[in-house]
Amino acid sequence: MIALAATQSAWAVGFEDETWWSRVARPPLHAWTDDPPVRLIEQTVAAADPDPKALACYGLLVRRPAARETLWLRFVDGRPLSALTEQFLTWTCERLAAAGTTTLLVVWDNAGWHGSKAVRAWLRAHNQEAHRAGGVRIIPCFLPTKSPWLNPIEPKWLHGKRRIVEPARLLTAAEVEDRVCAALACPRFAHLSIPQEVA
C-alpha cells in the first residue's frame, strides 16, 4: 500500500503514533566530551505542582509525493483515547485537504484507541462523507503486534526525548512542550481535549 501511495499524486502516507514526554524520566544518553561528564539529576514533582508528570501527544509523520516529509504534533489533555484519536484524524484531514490530498494511508500500531469500535465506526462514517461530499478518505493499515521499528516516527520520539533533557532542574509542562516543538521542528497547536460534559 505504501508503494501504491507513492505513485498517487493526491495520496499521503501518515505514520501515526502517540508518546509520553516525561518531566522526570531520563532517556538513555551517550556522549563524548573532553570536559567532565554532565550528570543528570533525578527529579521529583512536588505535591503542589499543578503540571502533570508527563504529557501525551499524537504525532503524524506525513509523506507526500513531491513534498518534504513533515511531522505534525498535537498534545493531549489527559491520555490518548478514541475520541481524541478522532479529533486528531479530523484535524490532519483538514490540513491535508487544504494541500489537495484526497487519500490518507494511516500506518499505526494496534493500540486500543486505534482499533476500538468507536474509531472504526467513525472511520466508516468519515469515509462515507468524504466519498459523498469530498474530503480526505482514510485507509488504516495496522502494523504487526510489537513491531515499533516498522514505524519511522519512533526514532523521532527517541531522539526528541534525548534533545529536550534538562540535566539540573525540573521543566514545567510548558517548557517541555516548547522544547519538543523546537526539537522536532513543529509548530505548537492547541491541545486536544474532551469536553467536560462528554468526559
Buried (B, 14 or more C-beta within 10 A) or exposed (E): EEEEBBEBEBBBBBBBBBBBBBBEEBBEEEEEEEEEEEEEEEBEEEEEEEBBBBBBBBBBBBBBEEEEEBBBBBBBBBEBBBBBBBBBBEBBBEBBBEEEBBBBBBBBBEBEBBBBEEBEEBBEEBBEEBEEEEBBBBBBBEBEEEEEEEBBBBEBBEEBBBEBBBEEEBBEBEBBBBBBBEBBEBEBEEBBBBEEEEE
